[in-house]
Amino acid sequence: MANYSFEKHQRIKFEVVDDDGGNKFETIGSYESTMGNLMGSSAQTLQAELEMAGKKAGSLGKIIVRGEAVKDSN
């Protein structure tokens, strides 16, 4: 969980990884944005295309991320 501060420009990166078992992992793709972009999205839900160098845009699938404002947390 990342804390969001309105006064700061906070970058966030999501990486989608396939766990094939036996310590075999394959990166599916990633997406970079800002917390402000996520929290400012409609219903605080961001949809985006996954990206990876050398791969055709839109060929890796989508990521859907939803933020939730929490006033107090322990």
N, C-alpha and C positions, 0 to 999 in steps of 0.2 A: 504494500500500500504506500502510495506517495502522498505527502502532504502538499497541499496547494496554497500558494500565497499570491494574492492579487497583485502585490507590488513587484513580483519578480517574474522574469521570463524563464520558465522552467521547461526544458526539453524532456521528452519521454520517448523511449524506444521500446517497441514490442517485437520480439522474435518468436516465430512459430517453429517448433522443432518436433520432428517425429522420433519417438523413442522406439526403436526396433527390438529392444531387449539386448541383454548381453553387452551393455556399454556401447551399443551402436546407435548413434544419433545422426539424423539427417536434417539440415536446416531447410525448411519449406520456403521461408521468406521473412521479411521484416517490414516494419512501418515506423517512421519517425514523425513526431508531431510535437505540439506543445500542450501543456496542461490547460492553458487558456483556450486553445482550439477545442479540446475535448469538453471542458466544462461549459463552453459557450455554444456547443452544438445543440440542436433541437433535442429536447428531452435528455440532454447530456449523454447522447448516444452518437458515436462516431463510426461511420462505415468507410472503409478505404480498401484499395487494392494492395495486396502484398507486393513487395518489390524485392528483387535480387539482381545483382550485377550480372549482365550477360543473358538475362531472361527477358522475353517479350513482355511488355507491360500488359497487365490484365490476364496473364496466363497462369498465375500461381494461386488465384483465389482471392477471397476477401477476408478482412478481419473486421469484427464488430466489437467495439469497446464501449462500455457504459460506465460513466462516472457517477458517484454518489456523494453529495455534500453531507458531511458529518460535523455536527456542532461540537460535540465532546466525545472523546475516546480515551479508553484506558489502555 
